[in-house]
């Protein structure tokens, strides 16, 4: 069983490829309700978690999900995790394991993939160039196949490769600032003159934080659910959405190929 969360498709691509390779089902974390979740598993079924890194930490939605999860015989389960990031992941693995530990599960193998950049919420951050995007995807395909071999063999002790030289500073100091000041939907705006009123932004929002649909302008709900994953911004077909002034003249990106679409 593979639990996943994906905003702009990088993690969804990886989760689907792993699911296909090891023959285990995919379950979106966004399908979980407010109560603790119990799941039926076969005796030897593995448990995997796939998610993007937000601010050098697991996203709030992921942290909330794993705190409420309930699985039978957790101590006997092979458990693995994979996270995707545009650059480094800091202490994401240790933070995730700490959140997961009350359930009785322990991460036996942890992996990271460097994928095309999606965070555009700061003035100095933008999507990657096309050349860099293609290079990252090519390397990620190679790395992912290696990770799949370890997961298939139920390998122990694999570690992420993208922790940077300052994981504590990134995850604890910068990550805390990110959560406090940057995880908010308040700066999102739509240009009515450009908006097609197609409803795509509301459709792709993983937490249902946008009201509206076809023939309606989108409205962000300001209810504290936004993850600033920028799915709404990146999937807009006419770039009618901005995050204040921070996304002016910046690019868009979401993972697309013949086998992966947003869901």
C-alpha positions in Angstrom: 0.0 0.0 0.0 1.4 3.4 -1.0 0.0 6.6 0.5 0.8 9.7 -1.5 0.3 13.4 -1.7 1.2 15.4 -4.8 0.5 19.0 -5.7 2.0 19.6 -9.2 2.6 16.0 -10.2 6.3 15.2 -9.4 5.4 13.0 -6.5 2.5 11.5 -8.3 4.7 10.3 -11.2 7.1 8.6 -8.7 4.3 7.0 -6.7 2.7 5.6 -9.8 5.9 4.2 -11.1 6.6 2.5 -7.8 3.1 1.2 -7.6 3.4 -0.3 -11.1 6.8 -1.9 -10.3 5.9 -3.5 -7.0 2.2 -4.2 -7.7 0.8 -2.4 -4.7 -2.1 0.0 -4.6 -2.1 3.8 -4.4 -4.1 5.7 -1.9 -4.2 9.6 -1.9 -3.7 11.1 1.6 -6.2 13.7 0.6 -9.0 11.1 0.8 -8.6 10.8 4.5 -11.3 12.1 6.8 -11.0 13.8 10.1 -10.9 10.5 12.2 -8.1 8.1 12.6 -7.7 6.0 9.5 -7.6 2.2 9.6 -6.5 0.2 6.6 -6.8 -3.5 5.7 -3.5 -5.0 4.5 -2.4 -8.4 3.5 0.1 -10.1 5.8 3.2 -9.2 3.9 2.1 -6.0 2.3 4.6 -3.1 2.4 3.6 0.4 3.5 5.1 3.4 1.6 4.7 7.1 1.8 5.4 9.5 -1.1 5.2 13.3 -0.7 6.9 16.6 -1.8 9.0 18.6 0.6 7.6 21.9 1.7 10.0 24.3 3.5 12.4 21.5 4.2 9.7 19.6 6.1 6.8 17.2 5.3 3.7 19.2 4.3 1.2 19.9 7.0 -1.3 17.6 5.3 1.2 14.7 5.4 2.1 15.3 9.0 -1.5 15.4 10.0 -2.3 12.2 8.0 0.5 10.1 9.5 -0.5 11.2 13.1 -3.9 9.7 12.5 -3.1 6.5 10.6 -3.8 3.1 12.0 -2.5 -0.1 10.5 -2.6 -3.7 11.8 0.6 -5.2 13.2 2.8 -2.1 12.6 5.9 -3.6 14.1 6.1 -6.3 11.5 5.6 -4.1 8.5 8.3 -3.1 6.0 7.8 0.6 5.7 9.5 3.0 3.3 9.2 6.7 2.3 10.2 8.8 -0.7 10.1 12.6 -0.9 10.6 14.9 -3.8 12.2 18.3 -3.8 13.5 20.9 -6.1 16.8 20.9 -4.2 17.5 19.6 -0.7 15.2 18.0 1.9 16.9 19.0 5.2 15.7 17.0 8.1 12.5 15.9 6.4 13.1 12.2 7.0 13.7 12.5 10.7 10.7 14.8 11.2 8.5 12.4 9.3 9.8 9.4 11.4 9.1 11.3 14.6 5.5 12.0 13.4 5.1 8.4 12.4 6.6 6.7 15.5 3.4 6.8 17.7 1.7 4.5 15.1 4.3 1.8 15.7 5.7 2.0 12.2 9.3 2.6 11.6 10.8 3.8 8.3 13.3 1.0 7.1 14.4 2.9 4.0 14.1 6.5 3.0 14.7 8.1 -0.4 14.6 11.5 -2.1 14.4 12.6 -5.7 15.6 15.9 -7.0 12.8 17.0 -9.3 12.0 20.2 -11.3 11.4 23.2 -9.0 7.8 24.3 -8.3 8.1 26.7 -5.4 7.8 30.3 -6.7 6.6 32.1 -3.5 9.8 34.1 -2.8 11.3 36.8 -5.1 14.5 34.8 -5.8 12.8 31.5 -6.5 11.5 30.4 -9.9 10.9 27.3 -11.9 13.9 25.6 -13.5 15.1 26.2 -17.1 13.9 23.7 -19.6 17.4 22.2 -19.8 17.6 21.8 -16.1 14.1 20.4 -15.9 15.0 17.7 -18.5 18.2 16.9 -16.7 16.5 16.5 -13.4 13.8 14.3 -14.9 16.3 12.1 -16.6 18.4 11.6 -13.4 15.2 11.1 -11.4 14.2 8.2 -13.7 17.6 6.5 -13.1 17.5 7.1 -9.3 13.9 6.0 -9.0 14.7 2.6 -10.6 17.5 2.1 -8.1 15.1 3.0 -5.2 12.5 0.5 -6.6 15.1 -2.3 -6.5 15.7 -1.6 -2.8 11.9 -1.4 -2.0 11.3 -4.6 -3.9 14.0 -6.4 -1.9 12.8 -4.8 1.4 16.2 -3.3 1.9 17.2 -1.6 5.1 19.0 1.6 5.8 18.9 3.4 2.5 19.2 7.1 3.1 18.2 10.2 1.1 20.9 11.9 -1.1 19.8 15.5 -1.0 20.2 16.7 2.6 22.4 19.7 2.0 25.2 20.9 4.3 22.9 22.7 6.7 19.8 20.4 7.3 19.2 21.6 10.8 19.2 25.3 9.8 17.0 24.7 6.8 14.4 22.5 8.5 14.3 24.1 11.9 15.1 27.8 11.4 14.0 28.4 7.8 11.3 25.8 7.9 9.7 27.4 11.0 9.7 30.8 9.2 8.3 29.2 6.1 5.4 27.6 8.1 4.7 30.8 10.1 4.7 33.4 7.3 4.6 31.7 3.9 2.0 29.0 4.2 -1.0 31.1 3.4 -3.5 31.7 0.6 -3.9 35.4 1.3 -1.6 36.7 -1.5 -3.3 34.7 -4.2 -5.1 36.8 -6.8 -6.8 36.2 -10.1 -6.9 38.7 -13.0 -10.5 38.7 -14.2 -9.5 40.0 -17.6 -7.3 36.9 -18.2 -9.2 34.3 -16.3 -11.1 31.8 -18.6 -13.4 30.7 -15.7 -12.5 27.1 -16.6 -12.4 25.9 -13.0 -9.0 24.2 -13.4 -7.5 25.8 -10.3 -10.4 24.7 -8.1 -10.2 21.2 -9.6 -6.4 20.7 -8.9 -6.3 22.2 -5.4 -5.5 19.2 -3.3 -7.2 20.5 -0.2 -10.4 22.0 -1.7 -9.4 25.5 -0.7 -10.7 27.2 -3.8 -14.4 27.8 -4.6 -15.6 28.3 -8.1 -15.8 26.3 -11.2 -16.8 26.7 -14.8 -18.1 30.2 -15.6 -17.0 31.4 -12.2 -14.0 33.4 -10.9 -12.0 31.4 -8.3 -12.0 32.5 -4.7 -9.5 31.3 -2.0 -11.3 30.4 1.1 -8.8 31.7 3.7 -9.7 28.9 6.1 -6.1 27.8 7.0 -6.1 24.8 4.7 -3.8 26.2 1.9 -0.4 24.4 1.6 1.0 26.9 -0.9 1.8 24.0 -3.2 1.0 26.4 -6.1 -0.9 23.8 -8.0 -3.5 26.5 -8.8 -0.9 28.8 -10.2 1.0 26.2 -12.2 -2.0 24.6 -13.8 -3.7 27.8 -14.9 -3.7 27.6 -18.7 -3.5 31.4 -19.2 -1.4 32.3 -16.1 -4.2 34.4 -14.7 -3.2 33.7 -11.1 -0.5 35.4 -9.1 0.8 35.2 -5.6 1.0 38.9 -4.9 3.9 40.4 -6.7 6.1 37.4 -6.0 5.1 35.4 -9.1 5.2 38.3 -11.6 7.1 37.3 -14.8 7.9 33.8 -13.4 7.4 30.5 -15.1 4.9 27.6 -14.6 5.6 23.9 -14.3 3.6 20.7 -13.6 4.7 17.2 -14.4 3.2 15.8 -17.6 4.0 12.9 -19.8 2.1 10.2 -21.6 1.4 8.3 -18.4 1.0 10.9 -15.7 -1.8 13.5 -15.3 -3.0 15.3 -12.3 -5.5 13.5 -10.1 
